[in-house]
Every structure is written in structure tokens, then in C-alpha cells.
């Protein structure tokens, strides 16, 4: 009986449609298979520069506690300038996550978009 059903399907063209569907299946492989999210505490401007180079070269987002830098207003202004320059030239994002006491920032490469809700 199965042979008869297969014969009918083949003659009606139903068998070919199923084979074509299997051939049309598309597999999408992402360029960057995973992202490592780096958590760090910035002790100074050199940590910010290292983090920004990590983001541009390795394409990994960084969540950074900047509470130590907040103590020195001049260094905090320099960091703000570095982050603004990064956003303008590279196209990445830098967003303040905490406001109450701690200064935690997430910095991402342009390939990762942050959605604000």
C-alpha cells in the first residue's frame, strides 16, 4: 500500500515539492558567534582607553564602574570627552546605567544596538 501511495505522490508531483522545500532551506551563520560582556572597574583614564580599544578591536561590550574616577573632576571630564569622541568617531554607544551613588556605564561597539525602554 505504501508503494502505491508513493507512486501516486510521485506522479502528482507532491514528492518533488517536499524535496524542493528541503533544498530551499537557508542556514544563516552570524559573523560574530557570541559576545563576551566584560565587567570592570575603571581606576583611571588608562583603563578607559584600554576598554575603548577592546571594544573597537574585539567588538565586546563593557559594563564599567566609574566610581573611582568620579573622585577627580578633571579626570572625569577627560573620560567624558573620550566617551563622546568614541560615540562620534566609532559609532558605539555609552549609556549611564546607575545614578544613585554609583556611576556604572555600558559601552558597546556599533554592531550592538541598545534599546531604551
Secondary structure, 3 states (H helix, E strand, C coil): CHHHHHHHHHHHCHHHHHHHHHHHCCCCCCCCCCCCCEEEECCCHHHHHHHHHHHHHHCCCEEEECCCHHHCHHHHHHHHHHHHHHHHHCCCEEEECCCCCCCEEEEECCCCCCCCC
